[in-house]
Amino acid sequence: MLRDVDYVLRKLDWMRAEGIWPNGLRYLWTDAFGVVLYVSLYKELGEEHWLGEAERLVAEVERVLGRPRGLRIGEAAYRDGQYFHYLAMWLFALARLGDLKPQYRARGIELARDIHPAFVIPGRGVIWKMQEDLSSPYPGYGLGSMDAYDGYVSYRMLDEDALAPEIAQMHDLMERDWRTLDIEQDLGLGMMLWLAHFFPAEPWAKAQTKRSLRNLETMWVDPPGYFSRAPWLPDTKFAFTNYGVSLGLQAAGVWPELIGRLNTFFENWRSGDEYDREAITWVMACTSHLPGAFVSSGRPNND
C-alpha cells in the first residue's frame, strides 16, 4: 500500500494556491474523500493540524450542504438533490474521524437513521437520487445497483449495534443480488473492491472481489497504462475513476505494478476539459498515493 505523503502535501499546497480545494466549491463526494485524507495525514504525521483541518472541513460541509435532513450533492446550482452513495461515503468519513473524535461517530449514526427511511425500500432496493428535501425520488432516477453495499459497509463502520435494523435491511437487499451483480464500470469496480475488503470472509465479498478483478483485467490498456471506462470503451478514460480503481486494488492488496503505472500516466495526462482542475481529480489522486485511513485498519471483521 502506498504511503507517498510528500506527494499529498505538495498536491494539497497546489490545490489551495489555485483555489481548487478545500477553498473551492463544496462537493460531498470529494469532501468525504478529503476528510479521510486528512485523517490519514494525521495518522501518518501525528500533527494535530490535520485533525483540525478535518474538523473544519466537516463544519464547512455541514454549513454549506447541510439540509434539515441529509446533505445536498454539491454547492454548484446543477448539483441539487441527494445521492445515497455520496451520503454513505460521508458516513464513512464521519466514522473514520469518529475513531479519533467520538462525537463525529454519533453525528454519523444520527444522519444514517435520518436518511435511511427516505432512500430504502425494504425488499426492493435503495433509491439512487432523492429530491433535496427527501420528499420523493428525483425524477428520472431509479434504484442504485451498489447503494445497499455502500450503506451496509458505512453503517457497520459507524456502529453495528446502534444501526442493527438498518444494517439488516441492507444485508437483505445485498442477499437478493450479489450472486448476479456484474459491474462493468471502472469506478464502480474499484469501489466494490474497496467495500468488499472490509468483510473478506462474507460470501458476497468473495464473489464480488473475484468478479471485479476479472472485469478489470479486460479493461487494462497497456500501453500506456490505464483502466478504460468500460470493457467496450478502450479509449475512454478518466483520471479520478482510475484513482478509485487504485484505491480498490490497494484495499484488496493486488496488482501494485498497475497502480504505479496508472499514477504515473495520469499525473502527466490531461483530458482538456474541466476535470483537469476539478477537485475530485486531485483529491482522489492524493488518496491513490495515500490510501491510509480508507483501508481496513480498526474495522469490524468476520475473517
Secondary structure as GFF3:
##gff-version 3
##sequence-region A 1 303
A	DSSP	alpha_helix	5	17	.	.	.	ID=ss1
A	DSSP	alpha_helix	28	45	.	.	.	ID=ss2
A	DSSP	alpha_helix	48	65	.	.	.	ID=ss3
A	DSSP	beta_strand	82	83	.	.	.	ID=ss4
A	DSSP	alpha_helix	84	98	.	.	.	ID=ss5
A	DSSP	alpha_helix	102	119	.	.	.	ID=ss6
A	DSSP	beta_strand	120	121	.	.	.	ID=ss7
A	DSSP	beta_strand	125	126	.	.	.	ID=ss8
A	DSSP	beta_strand	129	130	.	.	.	ID=ss9
A	DSSP	alpha_helix	147	158	.	.	.	ID=ss10
A	DSSP	alpha_helix	164	177	.	.	.	ID=ss11
A	DSSP	alpha_helix	186	196	.	.	.	ID=ss12
A	DSSP	alpha_helix	203	217	.	.	.	ID=ss13
A	DSSP	beta_strand	220	221	.	.	.	ID=ss14
A	DSSP	beta_strand	226	227	.	.	.	ID=ss15
A	DSSP	alpha_helix	239	252	.	.	.	ID=ss16
A	DSSP	alpha_helix	256	268	.	.	.	ID=ss17
A	DSSP	three_ten_helix	274	276	.	.	.	ID=ss18
A	DSSP	alpha_helix	279	289	.	.	.	ID=ss19
A	DSSP	three_ten_helix	292	294	.	.	.	ID=ss20
###
